[in-house]
Amino acid sequence: MVKRDSTEARIGPAGTFSGLADLLLSSLEALAKAGQADAACRLAGQACAFLRKDDPGGWRKFNALLHRLSKLTAHPG
């Protein structure tokens, strides 16, 4: 059974996780540029929530992306 108490236990070595995070960041930026900024923001928000406790550095990257992409979303009103 896989432990759920740290990022490394869930994902593997820190380098692997960092590489996956960078890939996801690039993918979300491409999704936003393709006209799907709302979807990219939702996914970036989920990544923020996932990383908040175990990976503050990763959380900061996704939080920054979320704030950049939120400018591209449709605002009600």
Secondary structure, 3 states (H helix, E strand, C coil): CCCCCCHHHHHCCHHHHHHHHHHHHHHHHHHHHCCCHHHHHHHHHHHHHHHCCCCHHHHHHHHHHHHHHHCCCCCCC
